[in-house]
Structures are given as C-alpha cells and as structure tokens.
C-alpha cells in the first residue's frame, strides 16, 4: 500500500512537474519571441532602408555637384564651406578630395589644398590634374623646390599644349625667382612660306554694275582676285619687370613682314608695340596698357594705330579659364586720298577656355562686339558730311576652336569664326547700305621638335559675302612656318 501510494504520489508529482516545465518553457518561449520581435523592431528602426540609403547618396551627390558649380562660377570659398563639414567622413574618396582641394586652393588656402591633393595622389598617383594643382599649391605657399618637382612631374605626363605652356611659364618664373631676377625677357623669330589664292582680298569679277551710273564698270586688275606664292618673316620680344609679388610692368614689340613672289604691290609690313602694367594675385590676372602700330603696303606707310588695351583673366581651375578683353584704338591713313577711311575702333568681348578631363585636349570659344566710327571730315559729292563711303560699322562675332595632342610632340588644332558687319550709310555708288558676313576657318598642327623649336603647317580659308559685290571675296592660304622661341 505504501509503495502504491508512493508511486501514485510520485506519478502526480511527475505529472505536475512536467506540466510546470512545459508551462515554464512556453512562458520563456513567449518572452523570448516577444524580446526577439522587439529587438528586430529596434534594429529595423536603427538601420536605414534602401530608400533611405538612396536619399543619403542622392543628397551627397547634390552637395558634390553644387560644390563643383560654385567652383566653376568663381565662388571657391563657398564651395569649401560646403565641403569642409564632410571632410572627416569622406576623406580618401578621390572625387571629394579633388573638389575640396580645388576649393581650398582657389580660395587662398594652399596649405589645406596640399593635404587634399596628397590624398588624391595616394589613391591615384597618375592623376595629372591633381599633380598640377599640387604644384600650384606649393607655388602659392612659396615652397619653390617642391613646386618645381611637381611641375616637372606634371610635364612628363603628356599634358595638353595649353597646360604645357602654363607649366613652362611656372618653371621659368621659378627659375627667375631662384636666380633672384625681377626682369624676364622672352622672344621668338619665325619664317613662313606659302601660297595665297587672293593676295589682295578682292572680288573675282572683272566687271561690276554701278547703280549710280547705271552701267557695268571694268575694274582695274589690281582690284581683281589674284594668286601668288609668298615668304614671310616675323619676330617679337617681351620684357616683364616685377615691382613686387603682385604688380609688374611689361613692354613688347612685334614685326611681321610678307613678300609676294610677283605681286609686289601687295607686300606688307606690320610693326606693333605695347607697354603697360600687370597685376596677378591668386587666380586673377590683369593687363592694362597702351599700344601703337604702323602698317606698310608696297613699301610705303599706309596707316597708323594708337590705342588702349585691357585684358583680365580668371582661372577657375586648371580646366576652366575666363578672359574678358577690350580695346579702343584710332586708325589713321597716311595717304590723303585714303584719309576718308579714318575710323575709331571700340571692341569688347569675352572668352572661355576648357581643358578636357584627360588633359590632352582643349576647347575654346569667344564672343565680341564693337563699332568702327567714321571720323573723317573730308567733304565731297559722295560724302557731303564727311566720313567713309559706307559710314560707321557695327559688328559682332563668334569664334570657336579646339586642339588635341597627337603623341608627345604633335598638337592638332582647328579654329573657326563668323562676323557680321552692318554699315549706317547708303553707299553713293551702289545705292544701298552695306552689309557683310565674314567666315574663316584655320586647320593645322604644331610639331614641337623640342622645347624651343616648332614647325606648323596650316590652312586658312576666308570668305566674305556682301550685298555690294565689290566687297565679296574668298581666299585660301596654305603655309608652313618654323619658329624658334627664346626664354
């Protein structure tokens, strides 16, 4: 009985214990499940969703695009302020480091720029843009030995012709500063041979209709298109003197002579001179000066030029440069008969130069507009109030161009332009107001034999259309020039 009772009690105890264990397990299982669900909920709240990641990346991309736009628009300090808070998080990313480096450099923080460019070069040692900007940063810091090393390295990376010319200017400037020189002299001499289809810029029609008569008139042979072979010589020199780190003086002169084989009456000689002051600080460069020139035709003095010239350029980055220019000049003819054509020139314009990403090609464009004011006081039957036969001229034009490196020594180039010109008087002889359209195209190559010698084959095509036939002409000029620079 005892045994039976004990067994029964033990059985009840086991049954109760088993039920307890099951209940306990179920309880802890529910608790565990609840805890797990809560943990997953917290984790889901802490981890960003795919959409949130996309938003974050999109916001970051907008910041980079915005900074790049600020740099290009001439606001590098604003770009630096935009990027600086992200530097700790994105340091080491090539694109970010390059942008903040440019922003720092162009806003007067070359010390911070060197740190950013160093990170770019660590990731991409072959980055020609970062290498060149590192050199510029060291130059601004006054660390000429390091700047010289970086510029020399950039020169070995096959830069574009424009970039190469800028690098060589920096290296020449460094050499001059190392030598303690304030005066720098550069020059060139060049020789050309060629063939010109229209040496006198004249119409190809021997007879034209003159409305005031009215009848056809036979033109003098000198006023009809004629072709000839030619040779030419050119030389120039420029001297710059530094007053201090920012200000300086410049003076220069150029001579260009061209002689035809048979059409000697169209031989020309141009002599030009200039003098002025220059200013350079950070990315801005300004030149203001006076100019003068003399143009000879057929070994006789034809006209003189005097005036003022202004040029301002701003370097947004090694890839983008803006230039604004203006000129006011007087053109006066020596021959009394030609003095009815005296005029005053006023022209203003701007241009943009862009270096493509690989650094071997450049694109350029410029717009300009101006006036030629007729100022002669000579009175005649066709000109009762003086001035030119066609009156004053308003003109505007567009030029575009590009060049690209082909190998280490050859640069191919092409330039094209269009200019419109409208006059304000009715031409007495042709009974209409003159309107011209001028088009030109130049194609060629520069072969740098070495640092100082260049060989340039070139083709130039010019076409002027006019509603007065005597002013319409076309012209093809094929030439070969060899040039020696002196630095």
C-alpha positions as CSV (number, residue, x, y, z in Angstrom):
1,X,0.0,0.0,0.0
2,X,2.7,2.3,0.9
3,X,4.5,1.5,-2.2
4,X,1.5,2.0,-4.2
5,X,0.7,5.4,-2.6
6,X,4.3,6.5,-3.0
7,X,4.1,5.5,-6.6
8,X,0.9,7.4,-7.1
9,X,2.2,10.5,-5.4
10,X,5.3,10.3,-7.4
11,X,3.3,10.0,-10.6
12,X,1.2,13.0,-9.6
13,X,4.3,14.9,-8.8
14,X,5.9,14.0,-12.1
15,X,2.8,14.9,-14.0
16,X,2.6,18.3,-12.2
17,X,6.3,18.8,-12.7
18,X,6.1,18.0,-16.4
19,X,3.2,20.4,-16.8
20,X,5.2,23.1,-14.9
21,X,8.2,22.6,-17.1
22,X,6.0,22.8,-20.2
23,X,4.4,26.0,-18.9
24,X,7.7,27.5,-17.9
25,X,9.1,26.7,-21.3
26,X,6.1,28.1,-23.0
27,X,6.4,31.3,-20.9
28,X,10.1,31.8,-21.6
29,X,9.4,30.9,-25.3
30,X,6.8,33.6,-25.5
31,X,9.1,36.0,-23.7
32,X,11.9,35.2,-26.0
33,X,9.7,35.6,-29.0
34,X,8.5,38.9,-27.7
35,X,12.0,40.1,-27.0
36,X,13.2,39.0,-30.4
37,X,10.4,40.8,-32.1
38,X,11.2,43.9,-30.1
39,X,14.9,43.6,-30.9
40,X,14.1,43.3,-34.6
41,X,11.8,46.3,-34.4
42,X,14.6,48.3,-32.8
43,X,17.1,47.1,-35.4
44,X,14.7,47.9,-38.2
45,X,14.4,51.4,-36.7
46,X,18.2,51.9,-36.4
47,X,19.2,50.5,-39.9
48,X,18.4,52.8,-42.9
49,X,16.2,51.3,-45.6
50,X,17.2,51.1,-49.2
51,X,15.2,54.2,-49.9
52,X,16.9,56.0,-47.1
53,X,20.3,54.9,-48.4
54,X,19.4,56.3,-51.8
55,X,18.3,59.5,-50.3
56,X,21.6,59.8,-48.4
57,X,23.6,59.1,-51.6
58,X,21.5,61.5,-53.6
59,X,21.9,64.3,-51.1
60,X,25.7,63.7,-51.1
61,X,25.8,63.8,-54.9
62,X,23.9,67.0,-54.9
63,X,26.5,68.5,-52.5
64,X,29.3,67.5,-54.8
65,X,27.6,68.8,-57.9
66,X,26.8,72.1,-56.0
67,X,30.4,72.5,-54.9
68,X,31.6,71.9,-58.4
69,X,29.2,74.5,-59.8
70,X,30.3,77.0,-57.2
71,X,34.0,76.5,-58.1
72,X,33.2,77.0,-61.8
73,X,31.2,80.1,-61.1
74,X,34.1,81.7,-59.2
75,X,32.9,81.0,-55.6
76,X,35.6,78.6,-54.3
77,X,35.2,79.9,-50.7
78,X,31.5,78.9,-50.7
79,X,32.4,75.5,-52.2
80,X,35.0,75.0,-49.4
81,X,32.4,75.9,-46.7
82,X,30.0,73.4,-48.2
83,X,32.5,70.5,-48.3
84,X,34.5,71.1,-45.2
85,X,31.9,69.6,-42.7
86,X,32.1,66.3,-44.8
87,X,35.9,66.0,-44.9
88,X,36.3,63.7,-41.9
89,X,33.6,61.3,-43.3
90,X,34.7,61.3,-47.0
91,X,38.4,61.9,-46.8
92,X,40.1,59.3,-49.0
93,X,37.5,59.5,-51.8
94,X,39.2,60.7,-54.9
95,X,36.4,62.9,-56.2
96,X,35.7,64.5,-52.9
97,X,39.3,65.2,-52.1
98,X,40.0,66.7,-55.6
99,X,37.0,69.1,-55.2
100,X,37.8,70.2,-51.7
101,X,41.5,70.6,-52.8
102,X,40.5,72.9,-55.7
103,X,38.1,74.9,-53.5
104,X,40.8,75.4,-50.9
105,X,43.5,76.3,-53.5
106,X,41.3,78.8,-55.3
107,X,40.1,80.4,-52.0
108,X,43.5,81.1,-50.7
109,X,44.1,78.0,-48.6
110,X,47.1,76.3,-50.3
111,X,48.2,74.6,-47.1
112,X,44.9,72.7,-46.9
113,X,44.9,72.1,-50.6
114,X,48.2,70.2,-50.5
115,X,46.7,67.8,-47.9
116,X,43.7,67.1,-50.1
117,X,45.8,66.6,-53.3
118,X,48.1,64.3,-51.4
119,X,45.2,62.0,-50.6
120,X,44.1,62.1,-54.3
121,X,47.6,61.1,-55.4
122,X,47.8,58.4,-52.8
123,X,44.7,56.8,-54.4
124,X,45.6,57.7,-58.0
125,X,49.3,58.5,-58.5
126,X,48.7,59.1,-62.2
127,X,46.2,61.9,-61.7
128,X,47.7,64.7,-63.9
129,X,45.1,67.2,-62.7
130,X,45.9,66.7,-59.0
131,X,49.7,66.7,-59.8
132,X,49.4,70.1,-61.5
133,X,47.2,71.5,-58.8
134,X,49.6,70.2,-56.1
135,X,52.4,72.1,-57.9
136,X,50.3,75.3,-58.0
137,X,49.6,74.9,-54.2
138,X,53.3,74.6,-53.4
139,X,54.0,77.6,-55.6
140,X,51.4,79.7,-53.7
141,X,53.0,78.6,-50.4
142,X,56.3,79.8,-51.7
143,X,57.8,76.2,-51.5
144,X,59.6,76.6,-54.8
145,X,61.6,73.3,-54.7
146,X,58.5,71.2,-54.2
147,X,56.6,73.2,-56.7
148,X,59.4,72.7,-59.2
149,X,59.4,69.0,-58.6
150,X,55.7,68.6,-59.1
151,X,55.6,70.8,-62.2
152,X,58.4,68.8,-63.7
153,X,56.5,65.6,-62.9
154,X,53.3,67.0,-64.5
155,X,55.3,67.9,-67.6
156,X,56.2,64.3,-68.1
157,X,52.6,63.2,-68.1
158,X,52.0,64.4,-71.6
159,X,49.7,67.4,-70.8
160,X,47.8,69.5,-73.4
161,X,49.6,72.2,-75.3
162,X,47.9,74.9,-73.1
163,X,48.7,73.1,-69.9
164,X,52.3,72.5,-71.1
165,X,52.7,76.2,-71.9
166,X,51.4,77.2,-68.4
167,X,53.7,74.7,-66.7
168,X,56.7,76.0,-68.6
169,X,55.7,79.6,-67.6
170,X,55.7,78.5,-63.9
171,X,59.0,76.8,-64.3
172,X,60.5,79.8,-66.0
173,X,59.1,82.0,-63.2
174,X,60.6,79.7,-60.5
175,X,63.9,79.7,-62.3
176,X,63.8,83.5,-62.3
177,X,62.9,83.8,-58.7
178,X,65.6,81.3,-57.7
179,X,68.1,83.4,-59.6
180,X,66.8,86.5,-57.8
181,X,65.8,88.1,-61.1
182,X,63.0,90.7,-61.3
183,X,63.3,91.1,-65.1
184,X,62.3,88.4,-67.6
185,X,62.9,88.6,-71.4
186,X,61.2,86.3,-73.9
187,X,61.2,86.4,-77.7
188,X,60.7,84.5,-80.9
189,X,61.6,84.5,-84.6
190,X,59.7,82.7,-87.3
191,X,59.9,82.1,-91.1
192,X,57.0,81.2,-93.4
193,X,56.5,80.1,-97.0
194,X,53.1,79.7,-98.5
195,X,50.6,80.1,-101.4
196,X,47.7,82.6,-101.3
197,X,44.8,82.4,-103.7
198,X,43.8,86.0,-103.2
199,X,46.7,88.3,-102.0
200,X,44.6,91.5,-102.4
201,X,41.3,90.4,-100.8
202,X,39.4,91.2,-104.0
203,X,36.4,90.1,-105.9
204,X,36.8,87.5,-108.7
205,X,34.6,89.6,-111.1
206,X,36.4,91.9,-113.5
207,X,33.2,93.8,-114.2
208,X,30.6,95.1,-111.7
209,X,27.4,97.0,-112.0
210,X,27.5,100.5,-110.5
211,X,23.9,101.7,-109.7
212,X,24.6,105.4,-109.7
213,X,25.6,105.4,-113.5
214,X,23.9,102.9,-114.1
215,X,26.2,100.6,-116.1
216,X,28.8,97.9,-115.9
217,X,32.3,99.1,-115.0
218,X,35.5,97.2,-115.7
219,X,37.7,97.1,-112.6
220,X,41.4,97.8,-112.5
221,X,43.4,94.5,-112.5
222,X,44.7,95.4,-109.0
223,X,41.1,95.2,-107.7
224,X,40.5,91.7,-109.1
225,X,41.4,88.5,-107.3
226,X,45.0,87.4,-107.9
227,X,47.0,84.4,-106.5
228,X,50.7,84.3,-105.6
229,X,53.3,82.5,-103.6
230,X,55.0,84.3,-100.8
231,X,57.5,84.2,-97.9
232,X,57.4,85.9,-94.6
233,X,59.4,86.7,-91.5
234,X,58.2,87.5,-88.0
235,X,60.0,88.4,-84.7
236,X,58.9,89.6,-81.3
237,X,60.2,90.3,-77.9
238,X,58.5,91.0,-74.5
239,X,60.1,92.2,-71.3
240,X,58.4,92.0,-67.9
241,X,59.7,93.6,-64.7
242,X,58.3,92.6,-61.3
243,X,57.7,95.5,-58.9
244,X,56.6,93.1,-56.1
245,X,54.8,89.8,-55.7
246,X,51.6,91.1,-57.4
247,X,52.5,94.1,-59.6
248,X,54.7,94.4,-62.6
249,X,55.4,96.2,-65.9
250,X,55.5,94.9,-69.4
251,X,56.7,96.1,-72.8
252,X,56.8,94.3,-76.1
253,X,57.1,94.6,-79.8
254,X,56.4,92.5,-82.9
255,X,57.4,92.7,-86.5
256,X,55.7,90.8,-89.4
257,X,56.8,91.0,-93.0
258,X,55.3,89.3,-96.0
259,X,56.7,89.4,-99.6
260,X,55.0,88.1,-102.7
261,X,56.9,86.5,-105.5
262,X,55.3,88.5,-108.3
263,X,52.6,90.8,-106.8
264,X,55.0,93.2,-105.1
265,X,52.4,96.0,-104.8
266,X,50.7,93.9,-102.1
267,X,53.8,93.3,-100.0
268,X,53.1,94.2,-96.3
269,X,55.0,95.1,-93.2
270,X,53.4,95.3,-89.7
271,X,55.2,96.9,-86.7
272,X,53.4,96.8,-83.3
273,X,54.5,97.9,-79.8
274,X,52.9,97.8,-76.4
275,X,53.6,98.9,-72.8
276,X,51.6,98.6,-69.6
277,X,51.1,97.4,-66.1
278,X,50.2,93.9,-65.0
279,X,48.6,92.6,-61.8
280,X,48.5,89.0,-60.7
281,X,47.0,87.6,-57.5
282,X,45.8,84.0,-56.9
283,X,43.6,83.2,-59.9
284,X,43.2,86.7,-61.3
285,X,45.5,88.4,-63.9
286,X,45.1,91.8,-65.3
287,X,47.0,93.7,-68.0
288,X,46.3,97.4,-68.9
289,X,48.4,99.2,-71.5
290,X,48.8,101.4,-74.5
291,X,49.5,100.2,-78.0
292,X,50.8,101.6,-81.2
293,X,51.4,100.3,-84.7
294,X,52.3,101.0,-88.3
295,X,51.1,99.2,-91.4
296,X,53.1,99.4,-94.6
297,X,51.8,98.4,-98.0
298,X,54.0,98.2,-101.1
299,X,57.0,99.6,-99.1
300,X,55.0,102.7,-98.2
301,X,53.4,103.8,-95.0
302,X,49.7,103.0,-95.2
303,X,48.2,103.6,-91.7
304,X,49.0,104.1,-88.1
305,X,47.3,102.8,-85.0
306,X,47.2,104.0,-81.4
307,X,45.1,102.9,-78.5
308,X,44.4,101.3,-75.2
309,X,44.1,97.6,-74.4
310,X,42.7,95.8,-71.3
311,X,42.8,92.0,-70.6
312,X,41.5,90.3,-67.5
313,X,41.6,86.6,-66.9
314,X,40.3,84.4,-64.1
315,X,41.4,80.8,-63.6
316,X,38.5,78.9,-62.0
317,X,40.6,75.7,-62.1
318,X,43.3,74.2,-64.3
319,X,40.4,73.1,-66.6
320,X,38.5,76.3,-66.9
321,X,39.6,79.9,-67.6
322,X,37.6,83.0,-68.4
323,X,39.0,86.0,-70.2
324,X,37.5,89.5,-70.7
325,X,39.0,91.9,-73.1
326,X,38.5,95.4,-74.5
327,X,40.3,97.7,-76.9
328,X,39.9,101.3,-78.0
329,X,42.1,102.4,-80.9
330,X,42.4,105.0,-83.7
331,X,43.2,104.0,-87.2
332,X,44.6,106.8,-89.4
333,X,45.7,106.6,-93.0
334,X,48.8,108.3,-94.3
335,X,47.7,108.9,-97.9
336,X,45.4,112.0,-98.2
337,X,43.2,110.1,-100.7
338,X,42.7,107.3,-98.1
339,X,42.0,109.6,-95.2
340,X,38.3,109.4,-95.9
341,X,38.5,105.9,-94.4
342,X,39.9,107.0,-91.0
343,X,38.0,105.4,-88.1
344,X,37.9,104.9,-84.3
345,X,37.6,101.3,-83.1
346,X,35.9,100.1,-79.9
347,X,35.5,96.4,-79.2
348,X,34.7,94.3,-76.1
349,X,34.4,90.6,-75.7
350,X,34.9,87.5,-73.5
351,X,36.2,84.0,-74.0
352,X,36.3,80.7,-72.2
353,X,39.0,78.0,-72.3
354,X,38.2,74.5,-71.1
355,X,40.7,71.7,-70.7
356,X,39.1,68.2,-71.2
357,X,39.4,65.6,-68.4
358,X,42.3,63.7,-69.9
359,X,44.3,67.0,-70.1
360,X,45.4,66.5,-73.7
361,X,42.6,68.4,-75.4
362,X,41.2,71.9,-75.1
363,X,38.1,73.7,-76.3
364,X,37.7,77.5,-76.6
365,X,35.0,80.0,-77.5
366,X,34.7,83.7,-77.5
367,X,32.1,86.4,-78.3
368,X,32.8,90.0,-79.2
369,X,31.1,93.1,-80.4
370,X,32.2,96.6,-81.4
371,X,32.0,99.7,-83.6
372,X,34.0,101.4,-86.2
373,X,33.2,105.1,-86.0
374,X,33.9,107.0,-89.2
375,X,35.6,110.3,-88.3
376,X,36.9,111.8,-91.5
377,X,35.9,115.5,-92.0
378,X,36.8,115.4,-95.8
379,X,33.7,116.6,-97.8
380,X,33.0,115.5,-101.4
381,X,30.0,114.9,-103.6
382,X,29.5,111.3,-102.4
383,X,30.3,112.4,-98.8
384,X,28.7,115.8,-98.2
385,X,29.0,115.3,-94.4
386,X,32.4,113.6,-94.5
387,X,33.1,110.1,-93.1
388,X,33.5,106.9,-95.0
389,X,31.6,106.0,-98.1
390,X,29.7,103.2,-96.2
391,X,29.6,105.1,-92.9
392,X,30.1,103.7,-89.4
393,X,30.1,100.0,-88.8
394,X,28.6,97.9,-86.1
395,X,30.0,94.3,-85.9
396,X,29.8,91.3,-83.7
397,X,31.4,87.9,-83.9
398,X,31.8,84.4,-82.6
399,X,34.9,82.2,-82.5
400,X,35.3,78.6,-81.5
401,X,38.3,76.3,-81.6
402,X,39.9,73.3,-80.2
403,X,43.2,71.4,-80.1
404,X,44.3,67.9,-79.1
405,X,47.7,66.3,-78.6
406,X,48.6,63.5,-81.0
407,X,51.6,61.8,-79.4
408,X,54.2,63.6,-77.4
409,X,55.2,66.2,-79.8
410,X,52.3,67.0,-82.2
411,X,49.2,69.1,-81.4
412,X,46.4,69.3,-84.0
413,X,44.2,72.4,-84.0
414,X,41.1,73.9,-85.7
415,X,39.6,77.4,-85.3
416,X,36.5,78.9,-86.9
417,X,34.8,82.2,-86.8
418,X,31.9,84.2,-88.1
419,X,31.5,88.0,-88.0
420,X,28.6,90.2,-89.1
421,X,29.1,93.8,-90.1
422,X,26.4,96.4,-90.9
423,X,27.0,100.0,-92.0
424,X,24.8,103.0,-91.4
425,X,25.1,105.0,-94.7
426,X,23.7,104.4,-98.1
427,X,26.7,103.8,-100.4
428,X,26.6,106.6,-103.0
429,X,27.8,104.5,-105.9
430,X,25.8,101.3,-105.2
431,X,22.7,103.0,-103.7
432,X,22.3,100.6,-100.7
433,X,23.6,100.2,-97.1
434,X,26.4,97.7,-97.0
435,X,26.0,94.5,-95.0
436,X,28.8,91.9,-94.8
437,X,29.2,88.4,-93.4
438,X,32.8,87.2,-92.8
439,X,33.6,83.5,-92.3
440,X,37.0,82.0,-91.6
441,X,38.5,78.6,-90.9
442,X,42.0,77.5,-89.8
443,X,43.3,73.9,-89.6
444,X,46.8,72.9,-88.8
445,X,49.3,71.2,-86.5
446,X,52.2,72.3,-84.2
447,X,55.1,69.9,-84.1
448,X,57.4,70.7,-81.2
449,X,60.8,69.5,-82.4
450,X,62.0,70.3,-78.9
451,X,61.2,72.9,-76.1
452,X,62.2,75.8,-78.3
453,X,61.6,74.8,-82.0
454,X,58.1,74.4,-83.5
455,X,57.0,73.5,-87.1
456,X,53.5,74.5,-88.1
457,X,51.7,73.5,-91.4
458,X,48.4,75.4,-91.7
459,X,45.5,76.0,-94.0
460,X,43.4,79.2,-93.8
461,X,40.1,79.8,-95.6
462,X,38.3,83.1,-95.6
463,X,35.1,84.1,-97.3
464,X,33.3,87.5,-97.1
465,X,29.8,87.9,-98.5
466,X,28.4,91.3,-99.1
467,X,25.3,92.9,-100.7
468,X,27.8,95.1,-102.6
469,X,29.6,92.8,-104.9
470,X,32.9,94.6,-104.9
471,X,33.4,93.7,-101.3
472,X,32.7,90.0,-101.7
473,X,35.7,87.7,-101.9
474,X,37.1,84.3,-100.9
475,X,40.7,83.3,-100.0
476,X,42.7,80.1,-99.5
477,X,46.1,80.3,-97.8
478,X,48.4,77.3,-97.3
479,X,51.6,77.8,-95.4
480,X,54.4,76.3,-93.5
481,X,56.1,78.1,-90.6
482,X,59.1,77.3,-88.5
483,X,59.5,79.2,-85.2
484,X,62.3,79.5,-82.6
485,X,61.4,80.7,-79.1
486,X,63.8,82.3,-76.7
487,X,63.3,82.1,-72.9
